[in-house]
Amino acid sequence: MAEPRNRNSTDLGRRKLLRACLQGVAAGMAGLGLSARRAVAEDATLQALIRQNQRYDFDPGFAAASRAMPMPDPSLPTLSPATVQATEAAIGRYETMLSGGGWPEGQPVDPMRLGMHHRNVGDLRRRLAAVGDLDAGGINDAYDSHVEAAVRRFQARHGLNVDGVVREQTFRALNVPAAVRISQLKTNLARLRAFGGALGGRAVVCNIPAAQIEAVQNDTVVSRYTAVVGKPDRPSPEIQSRIVEVNFNPYWTVPVSIVRRDLMPKMQAEPDYLAKNRIHVFDPHGRELLAQQINWHSEQAMSYRFKQDPGDFNSLGSVRINFPNSHEVYMHDTPFKNLFGEDFRFHSSGCVRVQNVRELVNWLLATTPGWSRQETDQVIRTGERKDARLAPAVPLHWVYVTAWATADGIVQFREDIYNRDGLGAYATRAAPVVPPVGAR
């Protein structure tokens, strides 16, 4: 183990080094004139640099510490026998933590970030060390590079924006008690066991609380996709099915539930909404009607069929991925790309929107003759309505897993967005303002 550093001697060494550097700069600037030489020689500048250097306190061991605390391995799937075994082991470790007193509850300081000194950073250090995100060492009030790396790892394990800054969402996850996390792990262990064996071959897994999709091949995740899934009051269902078809440049037929909840109120407020969004109305006999012919304050409006033209404005975007199911849901592209950048990605009415959906489609169609990347790009570019039948179909699993551990020993948690884990007040935060009317 390295010898403890003497802070005074360290500061003196820094002062000498910085003074020598500035003297060298001053010598090099001798030809720039008296004002430049005076500026470099100012002792106030030297003192400011020393204070800044002390404030950020970058430890030379930072790189080694970062390597010792790896981030989650993106190639390890959520569903596998190895996940079951790792989750069982994680429960044992967390129970040991709880028997030792768990971890401290921190007091909010918004935000906590690299370079700050605050008495609450000590509790943050203890919290991160308890679960292995921070190498246990001296506890002090400095939010240094070690702490920032540990916060990033914690955020990655909890599906949060990985920026190394402790804001409200990260702080809230930090303060979930150890007993609650153990309960969550046990609940999800039962779900993982119920799934059964390995995925094998090729499969697609959407973990709804994680709002994430995995393309799995031979029990290895070959690619991951950020998703937007169902709102708490319109949850995405758990599904076991097979992807059979991809629709390019699809029409969107508005589901009755969206007509009732969204479209009717929208038309009452904006009578030209259908026209602006190129949505056509058809009666039960297939005859197209004008929006002015419909009483938007009457339940009769739900008896009509609403169909949106293909295009960039279409709520399904350029692609829809179909699979048999009784819930009338599917996966698709979306024009609302900004939603993928949020921590809270629960905005749909049950369907799943996929970021970089073209990459997933190319992977799905890799074994289907006549649908190379160039051919799919060409169809999307032309705007032509066309369907591709997968050969063979690809197994699909929409699952609800909020806590699990992977074979590398790293434990992950997600918010219990649909309140199915029995966590009470720790289930989820309030949803933000919802986006405009869109696809399921």
Secondary structure, DSSP 4 states (H G I P E B T S, - for coil): -PPPP-HHHHHHHHHHHHHHHHHHHHHHTGGG-HHHHHHHH-HHHHHHHHHHHHHH---TTHHHHHHHSPPP-TTS-SSSHHHHHHHHHHHHHHHHHHHTT--PPPPP-S-B-TT-B-TTHHHHHHHHHHTTSS------SB--HHHHHHHHHHHHHTT---SS-B-HHHHHHHTS-HHHHHHHHHHHHHHHHHH-S---SEEEEEETTTTEEEEEETTEEEEEEEEEEE-TTSPPPPEEEEEEEEEES--EEPPHHHIIIIIHHHHHH-TTHHHHTTEEEE-TTS-EE-GGGS-TTSGGGGGSEEEEPSSTTSTTTTEEEE---TT---EE--S-GGGGGSS--EEESS-EEETTHHHHHHHHTTTSTT--HHHHHHHHHHT--EEEEEEEEEEEEEE---EEE-TTS-EEE---TTS-S--GGGS-PPP----SS---
